[in-house]
């Protein structure tokens, strides 16, 4: 791996004295807040996050009821360095978040993998298949958005290897790709159990879905009430709760109206 040196990253506060280091290559959006909230993670969970990027999900989980431990994986060294910096400046105990630079398809270079012991795998995956849509000129963003190094089948197969019986996989994606997610989960022995659509305003078509699957579970899909972001130009109460103690991010959302 190439050593990352002399790189300055912007520090974004997300509340409770926790900071995320962001760069042009590795940033975060509303979907990370939505997915973290949807996962209903618990303090007793052993968590693995695929494609951690700047580490926003792992760091958000430290704001309240932090899980026992989070393994945060990414194939890009700069992403891992940004997360490590965020952990350090947020003064989070190093045993709470374990950054791992590895390919989620191949765990051979990840020592002592606790296969079959994770209760939650979470992933904000690339929304577009490789070769589709307009791709970014930045390699890091191509990897994050277009599935350059992994497919939905790869994500679900690797999650199945890590999860214990009844362990959960939580994902988000664009509505037009929902069938791909459901098929890939089932092919890996993970049954879709909860589904929620996210819309900007009531009556709008959804722009995102949130999906939870359970390993070795029976077939039954629970539809949750749609998540609505805005009402009359203001964040709804449920949207405001996403950004609790993150006033700066709430203000940025208002500016995006």
Helices and strands as residue ranges (DSSP letters): E 10-15, E 18-22, H 30-39, E 46-50, H 56-60, E 69-74, H 77-89, E 97-101, E 118-123, H 139-146, H 152-162, E 163-173, G 175-177, H 178-187, E 190-201, E 208-215, E 222-223, E 227-231, E 234-235, H 237-242, H 247-255
